[in-house]
Every structure is written in C-alpha cells, then in structure tokens.
Amino acid sequence: MTGELVLLILRLISALLLLAMLGALLSILWYDMRRAAVRVDSSRRQYGSLHILQEIEGRLLDTGEEFPLLSITSLGRAPTNTILIEDTFASSEHALITLRGGQWWLEDRHSRNGTTLNDVPVVQPTVITKGDIIGIGSVRLRLNME
C-alpha cells in the first residue's frame, strides 16, 4: 500500500466520522426541539371554555361568543387579561379562574363592583363547575367543559 492510498483511506474515514457526528448532533437537536414543543403545547392546553350569555326576555341565551379556558385565566377590562371584558363595570383585573388540585376556582381580584357566581357575590376563592354562570358587571359567562 502506498502512502497516498493510506492518506485517502484516512480522509474517507475522517469524513464519515464527521458526517456521523453531525447526524448525531442534528438528531439530538431535533429530539430536544420536539420535547420543548410538547411542553409549550401542554402549557397552552385548552381545558374548556367560557361562553358569553345575553339576557333576552328574562332568559340567558348563548351568543355564540366563546373564549378558551386555560389553567390560569384572567378576566378584566385591561388588554393584558386572557379574556377581555368590555364592560364599564369591569375592573382592569377583575377576576381569576385557576385549576388547582383538579378543581376550578373563581377568585375576585378586589374589583370595585364585585364578581358573582350564579348570582351570589364571590367573597373568597370558590370552586366552580360545569354550567356555573359568572357575572362581571353586566356580562354573564357560562363555564363549559369539553
């Protein structure tokens, strides 16, 4: 075997090892990106929804307007809230709905006009369930679970 042939074989082996290392690196990066995407997706998981209700002839009817319910959902007039309540009687940070210990909780955030649950004022964090009606100002929202 000549020296040139040995150098060619060594170069080919080096190139193959370099390609294998790059392939392994790309595989690790792809796996890590997929895991991160799954984590982000699970944190944005929709758990149910809040439906806007309108009172017509003494009955509350669904308007068809629906907002996704996340594990932490803030309600209020400020645009930083998860659900924007466009009502003059709503505070900027009016209420908070959270998922804790497998149960949904509604909490009034010291709003000026208060929050109601099934027409009862919320004075402390309260457990809420499917079908409950939350009142913020003149806005009524029904809790739906999917």
N, C-alpha and C positions, 0 to 999 in steps of 0.2 A: 504494500500500500504506500502510495506516495504521500508526501506532506500536504499537497493540495487537496487530495481526496479526504484526508483526515480533517482538514480545516472546513471543507464543505459539509461533512457529516456533523461536525460540531456546530456549525452555523445553523443547520437544519434543526438539530436538537434544541438549540437555544431559541430559535424562532417558535418551535412547537411548544416549548415550556412557557414562553412569553404569552403566546395565544391562550394556553390553558389557564394561566394566571389571570389574564384579562377576562376570560369567560367566567372564571370563578368569582371575580370581583363584580362583574355585571350581574351575575346570579344572586349574589348576596345583596346588592343594592336593590334589585327587583323585589326580593323577598321582604326587605325592610320597608320599602315603599308600600307594598300591599298590606303589611301589618299596620302601618300608620294610617292608611286609608280606612281600614276596618275600624280602628279606634275612633277616628273622627266621625265616621258614619254612625257608630253606635252612640256617640255623644249627642248627635243630632236626631236621633230616632224619634219619630212621632208616636206618641202614646195614645192619642185620642184627639178630640177637637172640641172647640167651643163654638157654638152656633148662635148668631145674633137673632134675638126674638123681637117681634114688634107686636104691640097690643092693638088689635082690631076688634071692635065691638065687644070689648071685655075679655077677649081670648088672646093668649100669646101664640103667635104663629111664627114659624121659622122663615126668615127672609132669604135663606139660601147662602148667606154670607157665613163662611166658615174659617176658623183660624186653627192651625195645628197647636196641639198641646205638647210641650216639651217637659223634660224632667224638672226644669225651673222655668216658669213662665211668669213674666211681669206684665201687669196691666196698668195703663195710665195714659195721660194726655201727652207726655213727653215722647219724642221720637225715638228715644233710647230703649223704650219698652219693647218686649216681644210682641205684645198686642197693643196697638194704638187705639185708645178710646177717645173718639172725637165728640166729647160732651163737655159743656162748660162747667158742669158739676163734678167732673172727674179731676182728681189731683194729678200732678205731674207723675208721681209714683204712687198710685192708688192702692193696688193690691198685688199679692204674690201667691201663685199656686206652685206648690212643690211636691215632689214624690219623695216620701220618707218612709222607710221601713215597709214598702209595699202598699202604702196608703197615700191618697192625695190629700193635701192640706191647703186650706184657703186662709190667708192672713191679710188683714187690713194693715196698710203701711202708714198708720196715723193720718189718714186722709181727713180733710175738713168735713166732708159730707157723709163719710162712712161707707161701708160695704155691707150688702145684705146677702144672706143665703136663704133661699126660699122665703123671702120677705121678713127674715129675722136678722137684726143687726149682728154683725160679726165683731165681738169684743176681744176675742183671743183666737189663736190659730185653731181652726176647726176642720175635722175630717169631712171631705166631700165625696160623693159617689155619683154614679151614672144617673143622669136625669135631673140632678140638682140645678137650680136656677140661681145664678149670681147676679146681683144688682149693683151697678156702679152708676150713680146719677140716674138718668132716665134710660140707660142702656141695660138690657137684660140678656144674659148669656146662658145657654143650656150646655151642661157638660155631657158629652157623648164619648163613649169608649168604643174602640174598634178592635 
